Amino acid sequence: MRLSKRLKAIAEFIDEKDKIIDIGCDHALLDIYLKDTYKDMKIIASDVHEGALKMAKKNIEKYNFDGKIDLRLGDGLSVVNNNEINTIIISGIGYYNIVKILNEKDKLENVEKIIIQSNTDIVKMRKFVIKLGYKIEDEVLVEDKDIIYTVIKFVKGKEKYDYKQIYFGPKILENKNELFKEYYSKKLLKYQNLLLQLPNSDIVNKLHHKRLIKIIEEELI
């Protein structure tokens, strides 16, 4: 089956040995693709919405994987025991929901890998997961239906990052391709416009936006 570019980017961060929970699996297309690629992989596909799981079950049956992908209804990591998984996939939701999910820290004991595609606050999300005891092993920008997404693979471990690495992503900085230039050129324009609109009395925000403009300009040269 064919995946969207966003889901394919997530799939490329998965290895055969991974024991997965895909949180917010939606229609389980990623999980079906992974099961088709890695026949013996243990996959739990979960969603908080019963309707999404019904559609996931329908798709799983359609591709003859009934009983081979474990479907679970529930919120975040509440549906698993901490010895069932070593890999978490969270995609298509925002920063605050990701924080809520990963704050079940007792469930992270055996989790070696976390793959995240957050729809919001990517810089805050990087900081949060790093504080949980993970480092960034890989990451990529991917354009899908005119939206540029960031997909990040965290693995257990410690590494120090400077401000630029947290903002752009250390691995993304190593590969400043055309998509990088497109994405951050748009952000630069946005921050420049916001700076013009801020009142002179808002010193903190003005300084913040000036800093962002400066570091983006430096990387786009």
Helices and strands as residue ranges (DSSP letters): H 5-11, E 19-23, H 29-37, E 42-47, H 50-62, E 70-73, G 76-79, E 87-93, H 95-102, G 105-108, E 113-118, H 122-131, E 134-144, E 147-156, H 163-168, H 170-174, H 178-197, H 203-220
